[in-house]
């Protein structure tokens, strides 16, 4: 697959906008908050009594074990395009999150995801690749509560001596 074909597919996926939407399988709940706090080695009474740390936004809508991302997930689609083109390795590069408010126990979240950008090919120490950025937005009802830009490098591993 040529660079022009990769970029054409990226533009096609971007044109879908926030086509991917999924509902959290469970409402915000205290046991998950407590487990997350324990795993992070963090404790705050505020989060032991009905509110969730803002940085947990993604936790509520992650596929988890045994579930899959929606078939229309734009990040997954773009990663498949690059894998098919020979870019088989992936490296997380950065994640930018913003939070509009704290979540409360009992709230139900949904997330929309769009492909934000694809840049490349770029030569990196890891190998030649494309930087793929997706944009996710979390909502409670129609209220925006969090956003995230997530960027990965999808690359062809460089041969090592």
C-alpha positions as CSV (number, residue, x, y, z in Angstrom):
1,X,0.0,0.0,0.0
2,X,1.4,3.4,-1.0
3,X,1.6,6.5,1.1
4,X,-1.1,8.1,-1.0
5,X,-3.4,5.1,-0.4
6,X,-2.7,5.2,3.3
7,X,-3.5,8.9,3.5
8,X,-6.6,8.5,1.4
9,X,-7.9,5.8,3.8
10,X,-7.1,8.1,6.7
11,X,-9.1,10.9,5.1
12,X,-12.0,8.5,4.5
13,X,-12.0,7.5,8.2
14,X,-11.6,11.1,9.4
15,X,-14.7,12.1,7.2
16,X,-16.8,9.7,9.3
17,X,-16.4,12.1,12.2
18,X,-17.5,10.7,15.6
19,X,-19.0,7.7,14.0
20,X,-17.9,5.4,16.8
21,X,-20.0,5.6,20.0
22,X,-20.2,3.2,22.8
23,X,-21.9,3.0,26.1
24,X,-20.1,2.1,29.3
25,X,-21.1,-1.4,30.3
26,X,-21.5,-0.4,34.0
27,X,-22.4,2.8,35.8
28,X,-19.7,4.6,37.7
29,X,-19.4,2.5,40.9
30,X,-17.6,2.6,44.2
31,X,-15.9,-0.9,44.0
32,X,-14.2,0.0,40.7
33,X,-13.1,3.4,42.1
34,X,-11.7,1.7,45.2
35,X,-9.8,-0.9,43.1
36,X,-8.4,1.9,40.9
37,X,-7.3,3.9,43.9
38,X,-5.6,0.8,45.4
39,X,-3.9,0.0,42.1
40,X,-2.6,3.6,41.9
41,X,-1.5,3.7,45.5
42,X,-3.6,6.8,46.0
43,X,-6.2,7.6,48.6
44,X,-8.5,10.5,49.0
45,X,-11.7,10.4,51.1
46,X,-13.5,12.3,48.3
47,X,-13.1,9.3,46.1
48,X,-14.1,6.8,48.8
49,X,-17.4,8.5,49.2
50,X,-19.2,8.9,45.8
51,X,-17.0,10.7,43.4
52,X,-14.5,9.3,40.8
53,X,-11.1,10.7,40.1
54,X,-11.4,12.6,36.8
55,X,-8.5,10.6,35.3
56,X,-10.7,7.5,35.5
57,X,-12.9,8.7,32.6
58,X,-11.5,6.2,30.2
59,X,-11.8,3.3,32.7
60,X,-15.6,3.2,32.4
61,X,-15.7,2.7,28.6
62,X,-12.6,0.5,28.1
63,X,-13.5,-2.9,26.4
64,X,-11.9,-5.0,29.1
65,X,-11.4,-8.7,29.0
66,X,-13.6,-10.6,26.6
67,X,-15.2,-7.5,25.0
68,X,-14.1,-5.8,21.8
69,X,-14.0,-2.2,20.6
70,X,-16.9,-1.3,18.3
71,X,-16.4,-2.4,14.7
72,X,-16.6,1.3,13.6
73,X,-13.8,2.4,16.0
74,X,-11.7,4.8,13.9
75,X,-8.5,4.2,15.7
76,X,-8.8,0.4,15.3
77,X,-9.7,0.9,11.6
78,X,-6.6,3.1,10.9
79,X,-4.4,0.7,12.8
80,X,-5.6,-2.2,10.6
81,X,-4.8,-0.1,7.5
82,X,-1.3,0.4,8.7
83,X,-0.8,-3.2,9.8
84,X,-1.9,-4.3,6.3
85,X,0.6,-1.9,4.8
86,X,3.4,-3.6,6.9
87,X,3.5,-1.2,9.9
88,X,3.2,-3.9,12.5
89,X,4.6,-2.4,15.7
90,X,3.0,0.2,17.9
91,X,4.4,2.6,20.5
92,X,2.3,4.9,22.6
93,X,3.6,8.5,22.4
94,X,1.3,10.7,24.3
95,X,-2.1,11.3,25.7
96,X,-3.7,14.7,26.5
97,X,-6.8,14.6,28.7
98,X,-9.1,17.4,30.0
99,X,-11.9,17.1,32.5
100,X,-15.0,19.2,32.7
101,X,-16.1,17.8,36.1
102,X,-15.9,15.0,38.5
103,X,-18.0,11.9,37.9
104,X,-20.4,10.6,40.5
105,X,-21.4,7.1,41.5
106,X,-24.4,5.9,39.5
107,X,-23.7,8.0,36.4
108,X,-23.6,6.3,33.0
109,X,-21.1,7.3,30.5
110,X,-20.8,7.0,26.7
111,X,-17.8,7.8,24.6
112,X,-17.5,9.0,21.0
113,X,-14.3,8.5,19.1
114,X,-13.0,10.1,15.9
115,X,-9.7,9.9,13.9
116,X,-8.1,13.3,14.4
117,X,-5.0,13.1,12.3
118,X,-2.4,10.8,10.6
119,X,1.1,12.1,10.0
120,X,3.9,10.4,8.2
121,X,5.8,8.6,7.1
122,X,8.3,9.7,9.7
123,X,11.8,8.3,10.4
124,X,12.2,7.6,14.1
125,X,14.8,5.7,16.1
126,X,12.3,2.8,16.3
127,X,11.7,2.7,12.5
128,X,9.7,4.4,9.8
129,X,6.1,5.0,10.8
130,X,2.9,7.1,11.0
131,X,1.7,9.0,14.0
132,X,-2.0,8.3,14.5
133,X,-4.1,10.6,16.7
134,X,-7.6,9.9,17.9
135,X,-10.0,12.1,19.8
136,X,-12.4,10.8,22.4
137,X,-15.2,12.6,24.2
138,X,-17.1,11.3,27.2
139,X,-20.6,12.3,28.1
140,X,-23.1,11.8,30.8
141,X,-26.4,12.3,28.9
142,X,-25.6,15.2,26.6
143,X,-23.1,16.8,29.0
144,X,-19.5,16.6,28.0
145,X,-17.4,15.5,31.0
146,X,-14.0,14.7,29.6
147,X,-11.9,14.7,26.4
148,X,-8.7,12.9,25.3
149,X,-6.3,13.1,22.4
150,X,-4.4,9.8,22.1
151,X,-1.4,9.5,19.8
152,X,0.5,6.4,18.8
153,X,3.3,5.6,16.5
154,X,2.6,2.7,14.2
155,X,5.9,1.7,12.6
156,X,8.0,-0.9,10.8
157,X,10.6,-2.1,13.4
158,X,14.1,-1.1,12.4
159,X,16.5,-4.0,12.0
160,X,19.0,-4.2,14.9
161,X,22.6,-5.2,14.5
